[in-house]
Amino acid sequence: MSESRAPRPSRPLPPVAIVIGVLFFFGLLGLMIYGVMKSGDPQRDVLPSALIDKPAPAFALPVLHDPSMTVRSEELRGAPYLLNVWGSWCAACREEHPVLTRFAESKRVRVIGYDWKDEPTDALHWLETLGNPFMVVLSDVEGRTAIDWGVTAAPETFLVDGSGIVRWKYSGAMTQQVVDEKLIPALQKIEKAQGNADTGLHGNP
């Protein structure tokens, strides 16, 4: 009969592997804590958009209230507009809605709604219930245009100047503080640049 072999004792992990494992664990834990803290920050605008100071992506989208009509991006040029990405399924959009409505009522700039990955019937009911602050609402059920704009979540808001250049972006629900301290100054820059351009075009009186 063959002699039974005793199990070999397990080798302890080398100290270097233990140190690497501990560092990895604490690094992962730190990232998780940072992510939780930033997700609750109402002023978050973590990653600046790659579109800032670049031409807004072209689009041609149907109008929510009349799908037979299509709005193309080039038709919006000539004056600034605010593009607000929202959806009836978006809880943060509901929180933002009163702030956006007050801003739209000032008629400072055209406010365009971009209904993202939403059922038209749900979107229409949402607007009927909460009110419609938008000059026009564009519908993108499949969400393909959002990819070009780099949209990752709703709400997101873009300020585009009259030449079709993206000048400002905010990720998350806008508050009145965001409107006063970020959106209005960005809009003022556009208005000042447009005023200077008009002066240069027509010359001094």
C-alpha positions, 0 to 999 in steps of 0.5 A, spaced: 500 500 500 502 506 498 503 511 504 498 517 504 501 524 503 500 529 508 497 535 505 503 541 504 502 547 509 500 553 505 505 558 504 504 565 507 503 571 502 509 575 501 509 582 504 509 585 498 502 582 496 499 584 502 501 591 502 499 592 495 492 589 497 491 593 503 493 600 498 488 597 493 482 596 498 483 603 501 484 606 494 477 603 492 474 605 499 476 613 498 474 613 491 467 610 493 467 615 499 468 621 494 463 619 489 458 619 494 460 626 497 460 629 490 453 625 488 450 629 494 453 636 492 448 640 488 453 645 485 456 639 482 459 640 475 465 635 475 467 634 468 467 640 464 464 638 457 468 637 451 463 641 447 465 648 451 467 653 446 466 648 440 460 648 435 454 644 438 452 638 435 447 638 429 441 635 430 434 634 427 428 632 432 421 632 432 417 636 436 414 633 442 407 636 441 407 635 433 411 630 431 410 632 424 414 638 425 422 637 425 427 642 428 434 642 426 439 645 429 441 650 424 434 653 425 436 656 432 442 660 430 442 667 430 440 668 437 442 664 444 438 658 446 438 654 453 438 647 451 435 643 457 435 635 457 430 632 461 425 626 462 418 625 466 422 619 469 427 624 472 426 626 479 431 631 479 428 634 473 422 635 477 426 639 483 429 643 477 422 645 474 420 651 478 427 654 477 427 653 470 420 656 469 422 662 473 428 663 469 424 662 462 419 667 464 424 672 464 424 671 457 432 673 457 433 667 452 430 662 448 429 655 453 429 649 449 426 642 452 430 636 450 425 630 452 430 624 453 429 617 452 421 618 454 415 616 452 411 622 449 405 621 452 408 621 459 412 627 457 406 631 455 402 629 461 408 631 465 408 638 462 400 638 463 401 637 470 407 641 472 407 647 466 411 648 460 416 653 460 419 651 454 419 655 447 419 648 444 420 641 446 424 636 442 423 629 443 428 623 442 425 617 444 432 613 442 436 618 445 441 618 439 442 625 439 444 625 446 450 621 445 453 627 440 452 632 446 455 627 451 449 627 455 450 622 461 444 623 465 438 628 466 438 634 467 443 637 463 443 644 461 447 647 455 447 654 453 449 655 446 450 662 443 447 665 436 453 662 432 451 655 434 457 655 439 456 651 446 458 656 451 456 653 458 454 647 461 451 644 467 450 637 470 445 636 475 439 640 477 439 647 477 438 651 483 437 659 483 444 660 486 446 656 479 442 661 475 444 667 479 452 665 479 453 661 473 448 661 468 446 669 468 454 671 468 455 666 462 449 669 458 452 676 459 458 674 456 455 672 450 450 678 450 457 683 451 460 679 445 454 680 441 454 687 442 461 688 441 460 684 434 454 689 432 458 695 434 464 693 430 459 691 424 455 697 424 461 702 426 460 708 431 454 712 430 
